[in-house]
Amino acid sequence: MSALEDLLAFQKDTTALSQIAGRLGWDQETVMPTGAAAQRSEETAAMDSVLHARRSDPRIGEWLAAAGSLDDPVAQAHLREIRRSYERATKLPAKLSAEIARVTSISQGEWAAARAEDNFKAFAPRLTEIVSLKREEAAAVAQDKSAYDALLEDYEPGATAASLAAMFSALRPRLVALRATVLAAQPLEIGTLGQFDEAEQVALATEIAQAFGYDLSRGRIDQAVHPFSSGSGSDVRITTRTDAADPFNCLYSTLHETGHATYEQHVDPKLALTVLGQGASMGVHESQSRIYENQLGRSEAFCGWLHERMRARFGDAVPDSKKVFYARVNQVHPGFIRTEADEVHYNLHVLLRFDLERALIAGDLQVSDLEAAWNDRFRADFGQAVDKPSNGCLQDVHWAVGLFGYFPTYSIGNLYAGCLYEALKRDIPALDDHLAAGDPSPALMWLADKVQRHGAVIEPEALITQATGKAPAAEPLLSYLEAKFGALYGL
Amino acid sequence: MSALEDLLAFQKDTTALSQIAGRLGWDQETVMPTGAAAQRSEETAAMDSVLHARRSDPRIGEWLAAAGSLDDPVAQAHLREIRRSYERATKLPAKLSAEIARVTSISQGEWAAARAEDNFKAFAPRLTEIVSLKREEAAAVAQDKSAYDALLEDYEPGATAASLAAMFSALRPRLVALRATVLAAQPLEIGTLGQFDEAEQVALATEIAQAFGYDLSRGRIDQAVHPFSSGSGSDVRITTRTDAADPFNCLYSTLHETGHATYEQHVDPKLALTVLGQGASMGVHESQSRIYENQLGRSEAFCGWLHERMRARFGDAVPDSKKVFYARVNQVHPGFIRTEADEVHYNLHVLLRFDLERALIAGDLQVSDLEAAWNDRFRADFGQAVDKPSNGCLQDVHWAVGLFGYFPTYSIGNLYAGCLYEALKRDIPALDDHLAAGDPSPALMWLADKVQRHGAVIEPEALITQATGKAPAAEPLLSYLEAKFGALYGL
């Protein structure tokens, strides 16, 4: 066998093992008995150490050196991604990696307790330790990058804080202006909702997931505290949750996860169990989940179809008027919580976190000053004072488990979704007619062809550029939001 | 760290990984999407190769040598079981192990197809290949043992064909005589059954499992094609199945698996994630599942309680008479299928397989002659001619997947259950009063104390000897069966 063949055979087993590790996470969130948590953390640690040892196996370095440079672009992409993973794994000391795993495993519970007590000070010492460990990790893997870019690279290959800040710079002022205008306009009539049988909600969500291409012979839908998507290849599972008073939580979180899951399901099967057999990055992943959920799922055209389906299933629990229904689904409402934010507010939440976490990692902001910095920024962008830490800097788990550099991928995803939607409308002029008939398939085929089937062969920015014909930018998302909410609020 | 500490730390991760591998099997049988089978076989193979590499890691040999001999009996037991696993893993060539895994993975589907077509000849060439591979495995690991004993050792440490044949020799003639007498007696009145809601069956089965000590905070019950128990420590799961026309299938298979699961749950938590933190052998495991299911669960005392519970839940779908109900649960009926056999017939099925598989592995019986040999023996023991291979030598999957040496552990389990029940009745004279009140807890505490808490610290035969005060033998089981069915059939 050639060095490349040896390398790919070794990588195949590593990828298969990482699928198992991922499924262990699914199991933990959906079916694991509550009393199994301590044993599970031992199992997870054992699996992590097997994976870390494989990812930093010295033979990978030898195979990479022997493979040399190759003409075939897919082979090149294999080498690129394996090299990226290998260099990171070998640079990160096993002891530091284990320490981060240990501390962030403990800290998740401490964060939950501090959030429940609305006591940021109680959590600040631990968060200080985590920031310090992540700075140490960044320094170890940075090469010629800044500390923050080194962390970002783990979630969004090729992105830098500078390039993101340039793309995002247009977002903040126009979103702040849009929200102010919308909130000053005449409030929408959104009617009232009744109660919704939770099994019926899941049945409808399943129907919609399937209409959006989710293949249940290679996936499944379960209930969990947080909606998520898990797995690649032919075993990609999602979760949802229900609230009897709010069916849109279940429906739109399912549609969001369906975007993630069908992305994985549409990757070229030839790439299965390779390092390329998955989404290109967290940002591109989020672009698929958001375009399914928002640009397609919350469009006026699709809401018309959904309204009929919900009236048929739930009767008068749903407002009679299509217009009121569409307003209910898209209503802009100020709020503290990112995960409950509408399309106008969402990216303002993310940009706040992006700026603060860069300052934390750079050492320009101390954890002891984080709460005040958060609250100042929130008042500036959202025009409201944060009333308690659980509505402020303690609301998200990300930092508590060491995810620095992760938040911006949400806005990258939204921004990419804006670019893709602009190109999609251009290429499929009758898109709204299809959506009004409950048929997203032309849009899905376009996304599968332009984005999803490529897996991680093409790097994120190049992939979006190739799909849309232009470099990613904020303008398409802003134009879409201003047009949509301008029309909805009669601005 | 000492060599022993190093060895135990290494073994802890191996045990944790083997728990993950086991849970992957649970996932496959209960929740895996149908389209994920091919990917799953790659994942399983990758996990197997990680485990094989760890089990044969040369450092284990060094640690074992450096640890020397120890006074502490638990430390001795650790070394004993780790040495057993290491010697087997290092003696078995990786290539042969992979070939057996590959062939028995293919053969499972071929066996199912041959069984569906009732065509033994179609499967005989593959079975010949499997017998040959298992003989090769046996030769590789045998040391000073016979080939069959080498295979048996994998399921029942310390057992030999000769010692089992001596224990079993009393079983066959008295069971053949008992079945003949019972079948010649006046048939029992067993009434008729109605239809049973399947969700209600599972609810009652769950209630019974909990009454028999199954802790659902460290376990769960799902539905699957075949009932099984999976996992050790704080995550031990069972499955059941339902048949609207036969609630006893669900109830007694759940009670059987509850015996397996509570055994694992009652192992001393100090042994968790060690090689001793699980049942002592397949035979001891089966002794627990069978005593829960039969000696306790099918007793006249417990059937009285169950009758009331079922009348309350299912009304007239259950016969009104306690006597008729007890007869229905314990009726002796001739049949071809082992898994459907009553207590009188069950071991005759197993002994047939034990004798035939010993002859196959010894080379005294050729696969081409297996069907005729099976049918001759069946006619001799059961007084009936086998009508088709699916009712004969194609009924069980075991041989098709290479499980030679496994069948006798079923009868070892029955025989041990007989010994334990005799001691249990001696130590708890009011056992039947407790069972009649639906309270098995005195029996469960006795089993937990005498057997279950010890995990694999004490070897099987010594464990039963210590628990009962005498060496295991067939007499207690035979006396129990002759007394129970003599009374039931008025012999």
Chai-1 contact restraints between the chains, C-beta under 6 A:
chainA,res_idxA,chainB,res_idxB,connection_type,confidence,min_distance_angstrom,max_distance_angstrom,comment,restraint_id
A,D13,B,A46,contact,1.0,0.0,6.0,A-B,restraint_1
A,A16,B,E42,contact,1.0,0.0,6.0,A-B,restraint_2
A,A16,B,E43,contact,1.0,0.0,6.0,A-B,restraint_3
A,A16,B,A46,contact,1.0,0.0,6.0,A-B,restraint_4
A,L17,B,A46,contact,1.0,0.0,6.0,A-B,restraint_5
A,Q19,B,E43,contact,1.0,0.0,6.0,A-B,restraint_6
A,I20,B,E43,contact,1.0,0.0,6.0,A-B,restraint_7
A,P33,B,S217,contact,1.0,0.0,6.0,A-B,restraint_8
A,P33,B,R218,contact,1.0,0.0,6.0,A-B,restraint_9
A,P33,B,G219,contact,1.0,0.0,6.0,A-B,restraint_10
A,P33,B,R220,contact,1.0,0.0,6.0,A-B,restraint_11
A,P33,B,D235,contact,1.0,0.0,6.0,A-B,restraint_12
A,T34,B,S217,contact,1.0,0.0,6.0,A-B,restraint_13
A,G35,B,S217,contact,1.0,0.0,6.0,A-B,restraint_14
A,G35,B,R218,contact,1.0,0.0,6.0,A-B,restraint_15
A,G35,B,S234,contact,1.0,0.0,6.0,A-B,restraint_16
A,A36,B,S234,contact,1.0,0.0,6.0,A-B,restraint_17
A,A36,B,D235,contact,1.0,0.0,6.0,A-B,restraint_18
A,Q39,B,G233,contact,1.0,0.0,6.0,A-B,restraint_19
A,Q39,B,S234,contact,1.0,0.0,6.0,A-B,restraint_20
A,Q39,B,D235,contact,1.0,0.0,6.0,A-B,restraint_21
A,E42,B,A16,contact,1.0,0.0,6.0,A-B,restraint_22
A,E42,B,L273,contact,1.0,0.0,6.0,A-B,restraint_23
A,E43,B,A16,contact,1.0,0.0,6.0,A-B,restraint_24
A,E43,B,Q19,contact,1.0,0.0,6.0,A-B,restraint_25
A,E43,B,I20,contact,1.0,0.0,6.0,A-B,restraint_26
A,A46,B,D13,contact,1.0,0.0,6.0,A-B,restraint_27
A,A46,B,A16,contact,1.0,0.0,6.0,A-B,restraint_28
A,A46,B,L17,contact,1.0,0.0,6.0,A-B,restraint_29
A,V50,B,V50,contact,1.0,0.0,6.0,A-B,restraint_30
A,S217,B,P33,contact,1.0,0.0,6.0,A-B,restraint_31
A,S217,B,T34,contact,1.0,0.0,6.0,A-B,restraint_32
A,S217,B,G35,contact,1.0,0.0,6.0,A-B,restraint_33
A,R218,B,P33,contact,1.0,0.0,6.0,A-B,restraint_34
A,R218,B,G35,contact,1.0,0.0,6.0,A-B,restraint_35
A,G219,B,P33,contact,1.0,0.0,6.0,A-B,restraint_36
A,R220,B,P33,contact,1.0,0.0,6.0,A-B,restraint_37
A,G233,B,Q39,contact,1.0,0.0,6.0,A-B,restraint_38
A,S234,B,G35,contact,1.0,0.0,6.0,A-B,restraint_39
A,S234,B,A36,contact,1.0,0.0,6.0,A-B,restraint_40
A,S234,B,Q39,contact,1.0,0.0,6.0,A-B,restraint_41
A,D235,B,P33,contact,1.0,0.0,6.0,A-B,restraint_42
A,D235,B,A36,contact,1.0,0.0,6.0,A-B,restraint_43
A,D235,B,Q39,contact,1.0,0.0,6.0,A-B,restraint_44
A,L273,B,E42,contact,1.0,0.0,6.0,A-B,restraint_45
